[in-house]
Amino acid sequence: ILVNDGAIDLMVKEIVDKKLYDAGISRYIGKVGDRLEMDVTCKKASVSQSIYGISYFYVFEDKEGNVYTWGTSARSLDEGIKYHLKGTVKEHTTYRNVCQTALTRCKVEEIE
């Protein structure tokens, strides 16, 4: 019997991720719609191009080890640099068994 159910696929993925990856210390921060402000370090910066233009995807970490993500077409940031970040909580996600707070409408300033 072949079942094509997205919910089952998600459950299987979560089980596999818990077996393969350590949970880490990151926790979800805020509630959806909350405006957050914090100092973070850019851990990963990636760029992609489509017919709609260039898009950037960032993974940030705060001093407590909480992970934040942000996708934008607005500006390019560098890995390893500390930033002061203001953003709105879009959703809470889990990637490879690590809790992530996805942000939108972010404002960033490099910390000197």
C-alpha positions in Angstrom: 0.0 0.0 0.0 1.4 3.4 -1.0 0.3 6.3 1.1 1.0 9.8 -0.2 0.3 11.9 2.8 2.4 14.9 3.7 1.8 14.5 7.4 3.3 11.0 7.4 6.3 12.3 5.4 6.8 15.0 8.1 6.6 12.5 10.9 9.1 10.2 9.3 11.5 13.1 8.6 11.3 14.2 12.3 12.0 10.7 13.5 15.0 10.4 11.2 16.4 13.8 12.1 16.2 13.0 15.8 18.2 9.8 15.2 20.8 11.5 13.0 21.3 14.9 14.6 21.8 16.2 18.1 19.1 18.5 19.4 21.5 21.4 20.3 20.7 24.2 22.7 18.6 26.4 20.4 15.1 27.3 21.6 12.2 29.0 19.8 12.2 32.7 20.7 9.0 34.8 20.9 5.6 34.2 19.4 4.6 34.6 15.7 4.1 38.3 15.1 6.4 39.5 18.0 9.1 42.1 17.1 12.5 40.9 18.4 15.7 42.9 18.9 19.1 41.2 19.6 22.8 41.0 18.8 23.7 38.0 16.7 26.5 36.5 14.6 25.9 35.5 11.0 26.8 31.8 10.9 25.8 31.1 7.3 25.1 33.3 4.3 24.0 31.9 1.0 22.9 33.4 -2.2 20.7 32.1 -5.1 19.4 33.6 -8.3 16.2 32.9 -10.1 14.1 34.6 -12.8 12.9 37.0 -10.0 16.4 38.1 -9.1 19.0 37.5 -6.3 17.9 36.1 -2.9 19.9 35.8 0.2 19.4 33.4 3.1 21.0 33.8 6.5 21.4 31.8 9.6 22.2 33.7 12.8 23.0 32.7 16.3 22.8 34.7 19.5 25.1 34.4 22.5 22.7 31.8 24.2 23.0 29.6 21.1 19.5 30.3 19.7 19.2 30.1 15.9 17.4 32.6 13.7 16.9 32.5 9.9 16.1 35.3 7.5 15.5 35.2 3.7 15.6 38.5 1.8 16.4 40.1 -1.5 17.3 43.4 0.2 20.9 43.1 1.1 24.1 41.0 1.4 25.6 40.2 4.7 28.9 38.4 5.6 29.5 35.3 7.6 31.3 35.7 10.9 30.2 39.3 11.4 28.2 40.4 14.5 25.0 42.4 13.8 22.3 44.1 15.8 19.1 42.6 14.4 15.5 43.7 14.6 12.9 41.4 13.0 9.4 40.0 13.2 8.9 36.3 14.1 7.4 34.7 11.0 7.3 31.1 12.2 9.1 28.5 14.3 10.8 25.7 12.3 13.0 22.7 13.0 16.0 21.9 10.7 18.1 18.8 11.4 16.6 18.6 15.0 17.6 22.3 15.8 14.9 24.8 16.8 14.9 27.9 14.5 13.1 31.1 14.8 12.3 32.4 11.2 12.3 36.2 10.9 10.9 38.6 8.4 11.1 42.4 7.8 14.5 42.6 9.4 16.7 45.6 10.0 20.4 44.9 10.6 23.4 47.0 11.6 26.9 45.8 11.8 28.4 45.9 15.4 31.7 47.7 15.5 
